[in-house]
């Protein structure tokens, strides 16, 4: 009996103070950057940010000048310098974030260990509690225990209950702290990812601009014809990019110039990057190659058939969630719901997604008023390219893409495709989208550079 009481007090002493001293212990163990080192890194970072501010001002002024050999040479030199300085600044950010991530991992490991030990101790106390409860009052009275021993046992039983409550509260609080630390860790990891991707983008920009500068330096300042030839080549390339067809899923292709116009308008309305919007639509178009089109044939069950094959499908559209909304939308648009193509069902789930942006009817109607406000359309049409581009941007904004960081766009793209399962089912889709977006961004930057 005395051993059990001593055990209880030992548990209380071990449990209570740990949370208070944990952060200090972890900081001391993992934070090996001295104050002087931190101050030095911060000073360097401030210097690079000041340089970038000056370079941005210089680039803005150069872009306002008329195109000329000297202007173009200075512009390329400044752009290369800007990218190189950005790499240096992001390197310092990554160095600091790496230490913070290390620190957060240490905290989480100790918190996880604490929870595990607490759960083990709780199991032991519950076993002790069960053993005491297993003895009925009749057994105690009819046994050879004295009344004093019986009350001592009851007191011990209360002590175990109190110990269990202490442990329960501690484990619950520790889990709350662990969740907060994991969220903070995710934020730091996203910041590190953003910095690394910014460096990769700057490295690509340096390679491109150095190539342009090399071509420009090959032309003497006095060779006006040579410089004009370079300008003519750039203008011809720009014209080719603008005229190239931008394929859309379940709709006629449009020119890249029009697609970019719609994406820029959507970007201004939502804050989502134009190249990222185009990346989503490009990926949806690619997916459409392998996903057939279907017609809704049964309004009661949502069944339908392949547009080109006549193959019967049982789940072309969700019968209660989407069919009524789809029929109403078709009526307002003045189209036949039974001869308007939607996506066919996949191996699991329903089909019914509409147009280039591939929204199911219930999702489309949820953002319809915002699309109308942004485009001025009385009834937005999912198959209208301009409306579809705006819809994509509106939805991506809701998914967090307006911050325009790599991590935010990665998650938004994954959620666009797989919803809450984005981390397991949507990363491949997101990777393809971001790859397309990088190519589109290079084309957009090139078009902006051609006066």
KEKE-446896 format. One record per residue (C-alpha): residue number from 1; residue in three letters; chain; x, z, y. Coordinates in steps of 0.5 Angstrom, whole numbers, plus 2048, in hexadecimal, padded with zeros to 3 digits. Example, Ala and Ser with C-alpha at 12.3 -4.5 7.8 and 13.67 -1.06 7.14 Angstrom:
! KEKE-446896
<dose 1 'ala' 'A' <819 810 7F7>>,
<dose 2 'ser' 'A' <81B 80E 7FE>>,
END
This chain:
! KEKE-446896
<dose 1 'unk' 'A' <800 800 800>>,
<dose 2 'unk' 'A' <805 802 805>>,
<dose 3 'unk' 'A' <809 7FC 803>>,
<dose 4 'unk' 'A' <803 7F7 805>>,
<dose 5 'unk' 'A' <802 7FB 80C>>,
<dose 6 'unk' 'A' <80A 7FA 80D>>,
<dose 7 'unk' 'A' <809 7F3 80B>>,
<dose 8 'unk' 'A' <803 7F2 810>>,
<dose 9 'unk' 'A' <807 7F5 816>>,
<dose 10 'unk' 'A' <80D 7F0 814>>,
<dose 11 'unk' 'A' <809 7EA 815>>,
<dose 12 'unk' 'A' <806 7EC 81B>>,
<dose 13 'unk' 'A' <80D 7ED 81E>>,
<dose 14 'unk' 'A' <80F 7E7 81B>>,
<dose 15 'unk' 'A' <809 7E3 81E>>,
<dose 16 'unk' 'A' <808 7E5 825>>,
<dose 17 'unk' 'A' <80F 7E3 829>>,
<dose 18 'unk' 'A' <811 7DD 826>>,
<dose 19 'unk' 'A' <80D 7D8 82B>>,
<dose 20 'unk' 'A' <810 7DB 831>>,
<dose 21 'unk' 'A' <817 7DA 82F>>,
<dose 22 'unk' 'A' <816 7D4 82C>>,
<dose 23 'unk' 'A' <817 7CF 831>>,
<dose 24 'unk' 'A' <81D 7D3 834>>,
<dose 25 'unk' 'A' <821 7D2 82D>>,
<dose 26 'unk' 'A' <81F 7CB 82C>>,
<dose 27 'unk' 'A' <822 7C9 833>>,
<dose 28 'unk' 'A' <828 7CD 832>>,
<dose 29 'unk' 'A' <829 7CA 82B>>,
<dose 30 'unk' 'A' <828 7C2 82D>>,
<dose 31 'unk' 'A' <829 7C2 835>>,
<dose 32 'unk' 'A' <831 7C0 835>>,
<dose 33 'unk' 'A' <831 7BD 83C>>,
<dose 34 'unk' 'A' <834 7C1 841>>,
<dose 35 'unk' 'A' <831 7C2 848>>,
<dose 36 'unk' 'A' <837 7BE 84B>>,
<dose 37 'unk' 'A' <836 7B8 846>>,
<dose 38 'unk' 'A' <82E 7B8 848>>,
<dose 39 'unk' 'A' <830 7B8 84F>>,
<dose 40 'unk' 'A' <835 7B2 84E>>,
<dose 41 'unk' 'A' <830 7AE 84A>>,
<dose 42 'unk' 'A' <82B 7AF 84F>>,
<dose 43 'unk' 'A' <82F 7AD 855>>,
<dose 44 'unk' 'A' <831 7A7 851>>,
<dose 45 'unk' 'A' <82A 7A5 850>>,
<dose 46 'unk' 'A' <828 7A7 857>>,
<dose 47 'unk' 'A' <82E 7A2 859>>,
<dose 48 'unk' 'A' <82B 79C 855>>,
<dose 49 'unk' 'A' <824 79D 857>>,
<dose 50 'unk' 'A' <826 79C 85E>>,
<dose 51 'unk' 'A' <82A 796 85C>>,
<dose 52 'unk' 'A' <824 793 859>>,
<dose 53 'unk' 'A' <820 795 85F>>,
<dose 54 'unk' 'A' <825 791 863>>,
<dose 55 'unk' 'A' <825 78B 85E>>,
<dose 56 'unk' 'A' <81D 78B 85E>>,
<dose 57 'unk' 'A' <81D 78A 866>>,
<dose 58 'unk' 'A' <823 785 866>>,
<dose 59 'unk' 'A' <81F 781 860>>,
<dose 60 'unk' 'A' <818 781 864>>,
<dose 61 'unk' 'A' <81C 77E 86A>>,
<dose 62 'unk' 'A' <81F 779 866>>,
<dose 63 'unk' 'A' <818 777 863>>,
<dose 64 'unk' 'A' <815 776 86A>>,
<dose 65 'unk' 'A' <81B 771 86C>>,
<dose 66 'unk' 'A' <81A 769 86B>>,
<dose 67 'unk' 'A' <81E 767 864>>,
<dose 68 'unk' 'A' <825 765 865>>,
<dose 69 'unk' 'A' <82B 765 862>>,
<dose 70 'unk' 'A' <82E 76B 865>>,
<dose 71 'unk' 'A' <827 76F 865>>,
<dose 72 'unk' 'A' <827 76D 85D>>,
<dose 73 'unk' 'A' <82E 770 85C>>,
<dose 74 'unk' 'A' <82D 776 85F>>,
<dose 75 'unk' 'A' <826 777 85C>>,
<dose 76 'unk' 'A' <829 776 855>>,
<dose 77 'unk' 'A' <82F 77B 857>>,
<dose 78 'unk' 'A' <82A 780 859>>,
<dose 79 'unk' 'A' <826 780 853>>,
<dose 80 'unk' 'A' <82B 780 84E>>,
<dose 81 'unk' 'A' <82E 786 852>>,
<dose 82 'unk' 'A' <827 789 852>>,
<dose 83 'unk' 'A' <826 789 84B>>,
<dose 84 'unk' 'A' <82D 78C 84A>>,
<dose 85 'unk' 'A' <82C 792 84E>>,
<dose 86 'unk' 'A' <825 793 84B>>,
<dose 87 'unk' 'A' <829 793 844>>,
<dose 88 'unk' 'A' <82E 798 847>>,
<dose 89 'unk' 'A' <828 79D 849>>,
<dose 90 'unk' 'A' <824 79C 843>>,
<dose 91 'unk' 'A' <82A 79E 83F>>,
<dose 92 'unk' 'A' <82A 7A5 843>>,
<dose 93 'unk' 'A' <823 7A6 842>>,
<dose 94 'unk' 'A' <824 7A5 83A>>,
<dose 95 'unk' 'A' <829 7AA 83A>>,
<dose 96 'unk' 'A' <825 7AF 83D>>,
<dose 97 'unk' 'A' <81F 7AD 839>>,
<dose 98 'unk' 'A' <823 7AE 833>>,
<dose 99 'unk' 'A' <825 7B5 834>>,
<dose 100 'unk' 'A' <81E 7B7 836>>,
<dose 101 'unk' 'A' <81B 7B3 82F>>,
<dose 102 'unk' 'A' <821 7B7 82B>>,
<dose 103 'unk' 'A' <81E 7BE 82F>>,
<dose 104 'unk' 'A' <817 7BC 82D>>,
<dose 105 'unk' 'A' <818 7BB 826>>,
<dose 106 'unk' 'A' <81C 7C1 825>>,
<dose 107 'unk' 'A' <816 7C5 828>>,
<dose 108 'unk' 'A' <811 7C1 823>>,
<dose 109 'unk' 'A' <815 7C3 81D>>,
<dose 110 'unk' 'A' <815 7CA 81F>>,
<dose 111 'unk' 'A' <80E 7CA 820>>,
<dose 112 'unk' 'A' <80D 7C7 81A>>,
<dose 113 'unk' 'A' <811 7CC 816>>,
<dose 114 'unk' 'A' <80D 7D2 81A>>,
<dose 115 'unk' 'A' <806 7CF 817>>,
<dose 116 'unk' 'A' <809 7CE 810>>,
<dose 117 'unk' 'A' <80B 7D5 810>>,
<dose 118 'unk' 'A' <805 7D8 813>>,
<dose 119 'unk' 'A' <801 7D4 80E>>,
<dose 120 'unk' 'A' <805 7D7 808>>,
<dose 121 'unk' 'A' <804 7DE 80B>>,
<dose 122 'unk' 'A' <7FD 7DD 80C>>,
<dose 123 'unk' 'A' <7FC 7DB 805>>,
<dose 124 'unk' 'A' <800 7E1 802>>,
<dose 125 'unk' 'A' <7FB 7E6 807>>,
<dose 126 'unk' 'A' <7F5 7E2 804>>,
<dose 127 'unk' 'A' <7F8 7E4 7FD>>,
<dose 128 'unk' 'A' <7F9 7EB 7FF>>,
<dose 129 'unk' 'A' <7F2 7EB 802>>,
<dose 130 'unk' 'A' <7EF 7E8 7FC>>,
<dose 131 'unk' 'A' <7F2 7ED 7F7>>,
<dose 132 'unk' 'A' <7EF 7F3 7FB>>,
<dose 133 'unk' 'A' <7E8 7F0 7FB>>,
<dose 134 'unk' 'A' <7E8 7EE 7F4>>,
<dose 135 'unk' 'A' <7E8 7F6 7F3>>,
<dose 136 'unk' 'A' <7E0 7F8 7F3>>,
<dose 137 'unk' 'A' <7DE 7FF 7F7>>,
<dose 138 'unk' 'A' <7DC 801 7F0>>,
<dose 139 'unk' 'A' <7E2 800 7ED>>,
<dose 140 'unk' 'A' <7E6 803 7F2>>,
<dose 141 'unk' 'A' <7E1 809 7F2>>,
<dose 142 'unk' 'A' <7E1 80A 7EA>>,
<dose 143 'unk' 'A' <7E9 809 7EA>>,
<dose 144 'unk' 'A' <7EE 80E 7EB>>,
<dose 145 'unk' 'A' <7EF 80D 7F2>>,
<dose 146 'unk' 'A' <7ED 813 7F7>>,
<dose 147 'unk' 'A' <7E9 812 7FD>>,
<dose 148 'unk' 'A' <7EF 812 802>>,
<dose 149 'unk' 'A' <7F2 80C 7FE>>,
<dose 150 'unk' 'A' <7EC 808 7FE>>,
<dose 151 'unk' 'A' <7EB 809 806>>,
<dose 152 'unk' 'A' <7F3 807 806>>,
<dose 153 'unk' 'A' <7F1 801 802>>,
<dose 154 'unk' 'A' <7EC 7FF 807>>,
<dose 155 'unk' 'A' <7F0 800 80D>>,
<dose 156 'unk' 'A' <7F5 7FC 80A>>,
<dose 157 'unk' 'A' <7F0 7F6 809>>,
<dose 158 'unk' 'A' <7EE 7F7 810>>,
<dose 159 'unk' 'A' <7F6 7F6 812>>,
<dose 160 'unk' 'A' <7F6 7F0 80E>>,
<dose 161 'unk' 'A' <7F0 7ED 811>>,
<dose 162 'unk' 'A' <7F4 7EE 818>>,
<dose 163 'unk' 'A' <7FA 7EB 815>>,
<dose 164 'unk' 'A' <7F6 7E5 813>>,
<dose 165 'unk' 'A' <7F3 7E4 81A>>,
<dose 166 'unk' 'A' <7FA 7E5 81D>>,
<dose 167 'unk' 'A' <7FC 7DF 819>>,
<dose 168 'unk' 'A' <7F6 7DB 81A>>,
<dose 169 'unk' 'A' <7F7 7DB 822>>,
<dose 170 'unk' 'A' <7FE 7DA 821>>,
<dose 171 'unk' 'A' <7FE 7D4 81D>>,
<dose 172 'unk' 'A' <7F8 7D1 821>>,
<dose 173 'unk' 'A' <7FC 7D2 827>>,
<dose 174 'unk' 'A' <802 7CF 824>>,
<dose 175 'unk' 'A' <7FE 7C9 822>>,
<dose 176 'unk' 'A' <7FC 7C8 829>>,
<dose 177 'unk' 'A' <803 7C9 82C>>,
<dose 178 'unk' 'A' <806 7C4 826>>,
<dose 179 'unk' 'A' <800 7BF 828>>,
<dose 180 'unk' 'A' <802 7BF 830>>,
<dose 181 'unk' 'A' <80A 7BE 82E>>,
<dose 182 'unk' 'A' <808 7B8 82A>>,
<dose 183 'unk' 'A' <804 7B5 82F>>,
<dose 184 'unk' 'A' <80A 7B7 834>>,
<dose 185 'unk' 'A' <80F 7B4 82F>>,
<dose 186 'unk' 'A' <80B 7AD 82E>>,
<dose 187 'unk' 'A' <80B 7AD 836>>,
<dose 188 'unk' 'A' <813 7AD 836>>,
<dose 189 'unk' 'A' <813 7A8 830>>,
<dose 190 'unk' 'A' <80F 7A3 834>>,
<dose 191 'unk' 'A' <813 7A4 83A>>,
<dose 192 'unk' 'A' <819 7A3 836>>,
<dose 193 'unk' 'A' <816 79D 833>>,
<dose 194 'unk' 'A' <814 79A 83A>>,
<dose 195 'unk' 'A' <81B 79B 83C>>,
<dose 196 'unk' 'A' <81E 797 836>>,
<dose 197 'unk' 'A' <819 791 837>>,
<dose 198 'unk' 'A' <81B 791 83E>>,
<dose 199 'unk' 'A' <822 790 83D>>,
<dose 200 'unk' 'A' <821 78B 838>>,
<dose 201 'unk' 'A' <81C 787 83D>>,
<dose 202 'unk' 'A' <822 788 842>>,
<dose 203 'unk' 'A' <827 785 83D>>,
<dose 204 'unk' 'A' <823 77F 83C>>,
<dose 205 'unk' 'A' <822 77E 843>>,
<dose 206 'unk' 'A' <82A 77E 844>>,
<dose 207 'unk' 'A' <82B 779 83F>>,
<dose 208 'unk' 'A' <825 774 842>>,
<dose 209 'unk' 'A' <828 775 849>>,
<dose 210 'unk' 'A' <82F 775 847>>,
<dose 211 'unk' 'A' <82D 76E 844>>,
<dose 212 'unk' 'A' <82A 76C 84A>>,
<dose 213 'unk' 'A' <830 76E 84F>>,
<dose 214 'unk' 'A' <835 76A 84A>>,
<dose 215 'unk' 'A' <831 764 84B>>,
<dose 216 'unk' 'A' <830 765 853>>,
<dose 217 'unk' 'A' <838 766 853>>,
<dose 218 'unk' 'A' <839 760 850>>,
<dose 219 'unk' 'A' <836 75C 856>>,
<dose 220 'unk' 'A' <83B 75C 85C>>,
<dose 221 'unk' 'A' <837 75E 862>>,
<dose 222 'unk' 'A' <839 757 865>>,
<dose 223 'unk' 'A' <835 754 860>>,
<dose 224 'unk' 'A' <82E 754 862>>,
<dose 225 'unk' 'A' <82C 74F 85D>>,
<dose 226 'unk' 'A' <82E 754 857>>,
<dose 227 'unk' 'A' <82B 759 85A>>,
<dose 228 'unk' 'A' <824 755 85B>>,
<dose 229 'unk' 'A' <825 753 854>>,
<dose 230 'unk' 'A' <825 75B 852>>,
<dose 231 'unk' 'A' <81F 75C 856>>,
<dose 232 'unk' 'A' <81B 756 853>>,
<dose 233 'unk' 'A' <81D 758 84C>>,
<dose 234 'unk' 'A' <81A 75F 84E>>,
<dose 235 'unk' 'A' <814 75C 851>>,
<dose 236 'unk' 'A' <813 757 84B>>,
<dose 237 'unk' 'A' <813 75D 846>>,
<dose 238 'unk' 'A' <80E 761 84A>>,
<dose 239 'unk' 'A' <809 75C 84A>>,
<dose 240 'unk' 'A' <80A 75B 842>>,
<dose 241 'unk' 'A' <809 763 842>>,
<dose 242 'unk' 'A' <803 762 846>>,
<dose 243 'unk' 'A' <800 75C 842>>,
<dose 244 'unk' 'A' <801 75F 83B>>,
<dose 245 'unk' 'A' <7FB 761 838>>,
<dose 246 'unk' 'A' <7F9 768 837>>,
<dose 247 'unk' 'A' <7F5 769 830>>,
<dose 248 'unk' 'A' <7EF 76D 830>>,
<dose 249 'unk' 'A' <7EC 770 82A>>,
<dose 250 'unk' 'A' <7E5 76D 829>>,
<dose 251 'unk' 'A' <7E5 769 82F>>,
<dose 252 'unk' 'A' <7E8 763 832>>,
<dose 253 'unk' 'A' <7EF 763 834>>,
<dose 254 'unk' 'A' <7F1 764 83C>>,
<dose 255 'unk' 'A' <7F7 762 840>>,
<dose 256 'unk' 'A' <7FC 768 840>>,
<dose 257 'unk' 'A' <7FB 767 848>>,
<dose 258 'unk' 'A' <7F4 769 847>>,
<dose 259 'unk' 'A' <7F5 76F 842>>,
<dose 260 'unk' 'A' <7FB 772 847>>,
<dose 261 'unk' 'A' <7F6 771 84D>>,
<dose 262 'unk' 'A' <7F0 775 849>>,
<dose 263 'unk' 'A' <7F6 77A 846>>,
<dose 264 'unk' 'A' <7F8 77B 84D>>,
<dose 265 'unk' 'A' <7F1 77C 850>>,
<dose 266 'unk' 'A' <7F0 781 84A>>,
<dose 267 'unk' 'A' <7F6 785 84B>>,
<dose 268 'unk' 'A' <7F5 786 853>>,
<dose 269 'unk' 'A' <7EE 789 851>>,
<dose 270 'unk' 'A' <7F1 78D 84B>>,
<dose 271 'unk' 'A' <7F8 78E 84C>>,
<dose 272 'unk' 'A' <7FA 78C 845>>,
<dose 273 'unk' 'A' <800 787 845>>,
<dose 274 'unk' 'A' <7FE 780 845>>,
<dose 275 'unk' 'A' <803 77E 840>>,
<dose 276 'unk' 'A' <800 783 83B>>,
<dose 277 'unk' 'A' <7F9 781 83C>>,
<dose 278 'unk' 'A' <7FB 77A 83A>>,
<dose 279 'unk' 'A' <7FF 77D 834>>,
<dose 280 'unk' 'A' <7F9 780 831>>,
<dose 281 'unk' 'A' <7F5 779 832>>,
<dose 282 'unk' 'A' <7FB 776 82F>>,
<dose 283 'unk' 'A' <7FB 77A 829>>,
<dose 284 'unk' 'A' <7F3 77A 828>>,
<dose 285 'unk' 'A' <7F4 772 828>>,
<dose 286 'unk' 'A' <7F9 773 822>>,
<dose 287 'unk' 'A' <7F5 777 81E>>,
<dose 288 'unk' 'A' <7EF 772 81F>>,
<dose 289 'unk' 'A' <7F3 76D 81B>>,
<dose 290 'unk' 'A' <7F2 771 815>>,
<dose 291 'unk' 'A' <7EB 774 816>>,
<dose 292 'unk' 'A' <7E5 76F 816>>,
<dose 293 'unk' 'A' <7DF 76F 81A>>,
<dose 294 'unk' 'A' <7D8 771 818>>,
<dose 295 'unk' 'A' <7D1 770 81A>>,
<dose 296 'unk' 'A' <7CC 776 81A>>,
<dose 297 'unk' 'A' <7C6 774 815>>,
<dose 298 'unk' 'A' <7C2 77A 814>>,
<dose 299 'unk' 'A' <7C0 77F 81A>>,
<dose 300 'unk' 'A' <7BE 784 815>>,
<dose 301 'unk' 'A' <7C4 785 811>>,
<dose 302 'unk' 'A' <7CA 782 815>>,
<dose 303 'unk' 'A' <7CB 77D 810>>,
<dose 304 'unk' 'A' <7CE 776 811>>,
<dose 305 'unk' 'A' <7D2 770 80F>>,
<dose 306 'unk' 'A' <7D8 76C 810>>,
<dose 307 'unk' 'A' <7D8 767 816>>,
<dose 308 'unk' 'A' <7DB 762 813>>,
<dose 309 'unk' 'A' <7DA 764 80B>>,
<dose 310 'unk' 'A' <7D3 767 80B>>,
<dose 311 'unk' 'A' <7D6 76C 807>>,
<dose 312 'unk' 'A' <7D2 772 807>>,
<dose 313 'unk' 'A' <7D4 779 80A>>,
<dose 314 'unk' 'A' <7D1 780 809>>,
<dose 315 'unk' 'A' <7D4 783 80F>>,
<dose 316 'unk' 'A' <7D4 77E 815>>,
<dose 317 'unk' 'A' <7D2 783 81A>>,
<dose 318 'unk' 'A' <7D0 78A 81A>>,
<dose 319 'unk' 'A' <7C8 78A 819>>,
<dose 320 'unk' 'A' <7C6 790 81D>>,
<dose 321 'unk' 'A' <7CD 791 822>>,
<dose 322 'unk' 'A' <7CE 78A 824>>,
<dose 323 'unk' 'A' <7C8 785 822>>,
<dose 324 'unk' 'A' <7C3 787 827>>,
<dose 325 'unk' 'A' <7C8 787 82D>>,
<dose 326 'unk' 'A' <7CB 780 82A>>,
<dose 327 'unk' 'A' <7C4 77E 82A>>,
<dose 328 'unk' 'A' <7C2 781 831>>,
<dose 329 'unk' 'A' <7C9 77E 834>>,
<dose 330 'unk' 'A' <7C7 777 831>>,
<dose 331 'unk' 'A' <7C1 777 834>>,
<dose 332 'unk' 'A' <7C3 779 83B>>,
<dose 333 'unk' 'A' <7C9 773 83B>>,
<dose 334 'unk' 'A' <7C4 76E 838>>,
<dose 335 'unk' 'A' <7C7 76D 832>>,
<dose 336 'unk' 'A' <7C5 76C 82A>>,
<dose 337 'unk' 'A' <7C7 773 827>>,
<dose 338 'unk' 'A' <7C7 76F 820>>,
<dose 339 'unk' 'A' <7CC 769 822>>,
<dose 340 'unk' 'A' <7D1 76D 826>>,
<dose 341 'unk' 'A' <7D7 76E 822>>,
<dose 342 'unk' 'A' <7DA 775 821>>,
<dose 343 'unk' 'A' <7DF 778 81D>>,
<dose 344 'unk' 'A' <7DE 779 816>>,
<dose 345 'unk' 'A' <7DF 77F 812>>,
<dose 346 'unk' 'A' <7E5 782 80F>>,
<dose 347 'unk' 'A' <7E7 785 809>>,
<dose 348 'unk' 'A' <7E4 78B 80C>>,
<dose 349 'unk' 'A' <7DF 78C 811>>,
<dose 350 'unk' 'A' <7DB 788 815>>,
<dose 351 'unk' 'A' <7DC 781 819>>,
<dose 352 'unk' 'A' <7D8 77F 81F>>,
<dose 353 'unk' 'A' <7DE 77F 824>>,
<dose 354 'unk' 'A' <7DD 77A 82A>>,
<dose 355 'unk' 'A' <7E1 775 82E>>,
<dose 356 'unk' 'A' <7E8 775 830>>,
<dose 357 'unk' 'A' <7E9 77D 831>>,
<dose 358 'unk' 'A' <7E5 77F 82A>>,
<dose 359 'unk' 'A' <7E0 784 82C>>,
<dose 360 'unk' 'A' <7DB 786 828>>,
<dose 361 'unk' 'A' <7D4 786 82C>>,
<dose 362 'unk' 'A' <7D3 78D 82C>>,
<dose 363 'unk' 'A' <7DA 78E 82F>>,
<dose 364 'unk' 'A' <7D9 788 834>>,
<dose 365 'unk' 'A' <7D3 78B 837>>,
<dose 366 'unk' 'A' <7D6 792 838>>,
<dose 367 'unk' 'A' <7DB 78E 83D>>,
<dose 368 'unk' 'A' <7D6 789 83F>>,
<dose 369 'unk' 'A' <7D5 78C 846>>,
<dose 370 'unk' 'A' <7DC 78C 848>>,
<dose 371 'unk' 'A' <7DD 785 846>>,
<dose 372 'unk' 'A' <7D8 783 84A>>,
<dose 373 'unk' 'A' <7DA 787 850>>,
<dose 374 'unk' 'A' <7E1 784 850>>,
<dose 375 'unk' 'A' <7DF 77D 84E>>,
<dose 376 'unk' 'A' <7D9 77C 852>>,
<dose 377 'unk' 'A' <7D5 77A 84C>>,
<dose 378 'unk' 'A' <7CE 77C 84C>>,
<dose 379 'unk' 'A' <7CE 77C 844>>,
<dose 380 'unk' 'A' <7D6 77C 841>>,
<dose 381 'unk' 'A' <7D7 777 83C>>,
<dose 382 'unk' 'A' <7DC 779 836>>,
<dose 383 'unk' 'A' <7DD 771 835>>,
<dose 384 'unk' 'A' <7DF 770 83C>>,
<dose 385 'unk' 'A' <7E7 770 83D>>,
<dose 386 'unk' 'A' <7E6 774 844>>,
<dose 387 'unk' 'A' <7E2 779 841>>,
<dose 388 'unk' 'A' <7E5 77A 83B>>,
<dose 389 'unk' 'A' <7EC 77B 83E>>,
<dose 390 'unk' 'A' <7E9 780 843>>,
<dose 391 'unk' 'A' <7E5 784 83D>>,
<dose 392 'unk' 'A' <7EC 784 83A>>,
<dose 393 'unk' 'A' <7EF 787 840>>,
<dose 394 'unk' 'A' <7E9 78C 841>>,
<dose 395 'unk' 'A' <7EA 78F 83A>>,
<dose 396 'unk' 'A' <7F1 78F 83A>>,
<dose 397 'unk' 'A' <7F1 793 840>>,
<dose 398 'unk' 'A' <7EC 798 83D>>,
<dose 399 'unk' 'A' <7F2 798 837>>,
<dose 400 'unk' 'A' <7F7 79B 83C>>,
<dose 401 'unk' 'A' <7FB 794 83D>>,
<dose 402 'unk' 'A' <7FA 794 845>>,
<dose 403 'unk' 'A' <801 799 845>>,
<dose 404 'unk' 'A' <805 792 843>>,
<dose 405 'unk' 'A' <80A 796 83F>>,
<dose 406 'unk' 'A' <80C 794 838>>,
<dose 407 'unk' 'A' <809 79A 834>>,
<dose 408 'unk' 'A' <802 799 838>>,
<dose 409 'unk' 'A' <802 792 836>>,
<dose 410 'unk' 'A' <804 793 82F>>,
<dose 411 'unk' 'A' <7FF 798 82E>>,
<dose 412 'unk' 'A' <7F9 794 832>>,
<dose 413 'unk' 'A' <7FB 78E 82E>>,
<dose 414 'unk' 'A' <7FA 792 827>>,
<dose 415 'unk' 'A' <7F4 795 829>>,
<dose 416 'unk' 'A' <7F1 78E 82B>>,
<dose 417 'unk' 'A' <7F2 78C 824>>,
<dose 418 'unk' 'A' <7F1 792 820>>,
<dose 419 'unk' 'A' <7EE 798 824>>,
<dose 420 'unk' 'A' <7F0 79F 822>>,
<dose 421 'unk' 'A' <7F4 79C 81C>>,
<dose 422 'unk' 'A' <7F9 798 821>>,
<dose 423 'unk' 'A' <7FF 79C 81F>>,
<dose 424 'unk' 'A' <7FE 79A 818>>,
<dose 425 'unk' 'A' <7FA 794 818>>,
<dose 426 'unk' 'A' <7FC 791 81F>>,
<dose 427 'unk' 'A' <803 791 820>>,
<dose 428 'unk' 'A' <804 78A 81D>>,
<dose 429 'unk' 'A' <7FF 787 822>>,
<dose 430 'unk' 'A' <802 78B 828>>,
<dose 431 'unk' 'A' <809 789 826>>,
<dose 432 'unk' 'A' <806 781 826>>,
<dose 433 'unk' 'A' <803 782 82D>>,
<dose 434 'unk' 'A' <809 785 830>>,
<dose 435 'unk' 'A' <80D 780 82E>>,
<dose 436 'unk' 'A' <808 77A 831>>,
<dose 437 'unk' 'A' <808 77E 837>>,
<dose 438 'unk' 'A' <80F 77E 838>>,
<dose 439 'unk' 'A' <80F 777 837>>,
<dose 440 'unk' 'A' <809 776 83C>>,
<dose 441 'unk' 'A' <80D 77B 841>>,
<dose 442 'unk' 'A' <813 776 841>>,
<dose 443 'unk' 'A' <80F 770 842>>,
<dose 444 'unk' 'A' <80B 774 848>>,
<dose 445 'unk' 'A' <811 776 84B>>,
<dose 446 'unk' 'A' <814 76F 84B>>,
<dose 447 'unk' 'A' <80E 76C 84E>>,
<dose 448 'unk' 'A' <80E 771 854>>,
<dose 449 'unk' 'A' <816 76F 855>>,
<dose 450 'unk' 'A' <814 768 856>>,
<dose 451 'unk' 'A' <812 767 85D>>,
END
